[in-house]
Amino acid sequence: MRRRDLLLSGLGAGTAVAAGTVASPAIAQNMPEVKWRLTSSFPKSLDTIFGTAQTFCKYVAEATDNRFQIQPFAAGEIVPGLQALDAVTSGALECCHTPTYFYNGKDPTLGFGTGMPFGPNARLQQSWWQFGGGEAIVNEALAKFNAISFVCGNSGTQMGGWFRKEVKTLEDLKGLKFRIGGTGGAILARLGVVPQQIAPGDIYPALEKGTIDAVEFVGPYDDEKLGFSKVAKYYYYPGFWEGGAMLHLCANTEQWNRLPKHYQAIFRQAADAANTWMLAKYDSVNAPALMRLVGKGTELRPFSPEIMDAAFDAAKTYYDEIAAKNPLFKKALDSVNAYLGEQYTWWQISEYSYDTMMIKTRVRR
């Protein structure tokens, strides 16, 4: 089955049956030519993240016989990566592909769209979004900025980043200039870190010149491409601030409402298909990339329990403070906590116990 047929099946059987009995000219009339532009928050060199935007655009075009075309642009080609949502809000562009936590300064509730520190992993983030109320909450926050979002990608659990020197204790974090975005930066600031939000394309020069002391980005595959191992030796894990970082297609509300309903359905189905593509791609490429990095001298280090415990406590305090001032943030926080409290009861019985057992069997194969 062609992808176009598969995506169109999301419109419903009735539509498919009707389409089979309508003459081609009538079908063409129902498939108007629409051209959108999409700006990504990431450079073309990151073929998984930027590739997800390209894949999405390809799916939409294939499903509409190129009648609905969305042209993807890398960060900086039209607007800087950290201004992608601004371009959509203003109507300068129809849509963008970005993590919503880049815009926490507009409303910290947007951090829940990507995933909060000590929050859900990729599967539970997706589940909360679809079935736990996440979609409605985050889109309520985005509505103030003339935008609506659709899930389109997830990195899985990220690494904790590259450091020029070892960080063993809380004291080692004091004054550390660390490129880290979103809520994770606000929490680590409470431990003495000096967070720096730098667009992906500008990270390596800053690390090379010593403008920053450490950097986190995604995981081994992307980090290898960006060359961080050339200027920082120690690679820490886990990235507790991004347990399952979700990306979104944010569309301008007026432009979205003008789309024919069947184009909206195709848009949603294409985003969902690209979402699956991105996580599967990362699961495929991260393991061999990590082995290459270690083979070239990268030293893996876990964050110490002291650091992890202090960060968790700082996160809880930070969330409580924001929730006391922001009702929508509180709604999101209560929703995620309740959802995880229920889901982890099942997760520890099923997924966790199975994965733990399977990891142990590696030495017996």
Secondary structure, DSSP 8 states (H G I E B T S, - for coil): --HHHHHHGGG-HHHHHHHHTS-HHHHHHTS--EEEEEEESS-TT-TTHHHHHHHHHHHHHHHTTTSEEEEEE-TTTSS-GGGHHHHHHHTSSSEEEE-GGGGTTT-GGGHHHH--TT---HHHHHHHHHHSSHHHHHHHHHHTTTEEEEEEEE--S---EEESS---SGGGGTT-EEE--HHHHHHHHTTT-EEE---GGGHHHHHHHTS-SEE--S-HHHHHHHTGGGT--EEEE--TT-SS-EEEEEEEHHHHHHS-HHHHHHHHHHHHHHHHHHHHHHHHHHHHHHHHHHHTT-EEEE--HHHHHHHHHHHHHHHHHHHHH-HHHHHHHHHHHHHHHHHHHHHTTTHHHHHHHHHHGGGG-
